[in-house]
Amino acid sequence: AQRVTQPEKLLSVFKGAPVELKCNYSYSGSPELFWYVQYSRQRLQLLLRHISRESIKGFTADLNKGETSFHLKKPFAQEEDSAMYYCALDMNYGGSQGNLIFGKGTKLSVKP
Amino acid sequence: NAGVTQTPKFHILKIGQSMTLQCTQDMNHNYMYWYRQDPGMGLKLIYYSVGAGITDKGEVPNGYNVSRSTTEDFPLRLELAAPSQTSVYFCATDFSHFGNQPQHFGDGTRLSIL
């Protein structure tokens, strides 16, 4: 079955430390993966997507098909990065249905 | 542009009552989605629509109904509210599933059923 696993409910780091939010997926097809972020009192919003290979707010994520992972990384965490982060798998990329499978989320807390 | 607007933001409903959660968008997006998010869980798809007049079930459709009479509006109806439907409900849209556009989310509706 298709599944997205974020093993850490809470990740706490100090400002300036590197951060890695883990995401593993289970999907037999060609995956399309996203990271969404929800800051306090704000709506869920796209942070970055696999296909774009972009760096947003210093975050990057590389798709590792061998390890079925899409970990989110940032070399130097900032306090404003504190938020809930959700990894999501698009099961029907290029198809006619919309179906994102979300992980349970990781709460990142960056301490001063 | 407002983007995706959900109303109400909060509501308390009694068991057995009915209610419609509203979602409207001004981006002319074809695809619209309803998710629910239970505490400590990820979002689960309830229903989605690929355009006006077309809707389909997602992962957890039981107890809900939707309609899509216009591009802008995608209301979610709870007919006989049950405590298990206490959740935060999110509406989302995207322009087209082809081309891998990101989904745009509303602020959510926090619904409690007592």
Interface residues (C-beta under 8 A of the other chain):
Chain A: V4 Q6 K9 E32 F34 R43 L44 Q45 L46 R49 I51 Y86 D90 N92 Y93 G94 G95 S96 Q97 G98 N99 L100 I101 F102 G103 K104 G105
Chain B: V4 Y31 Y33 Y35 G40 M41 G42 L43 K44 L45 Y48 V50 D56 G58 F90 A92 D94 H97 F98 N100 P102 Q103 H104 F105 G106 D107 G108
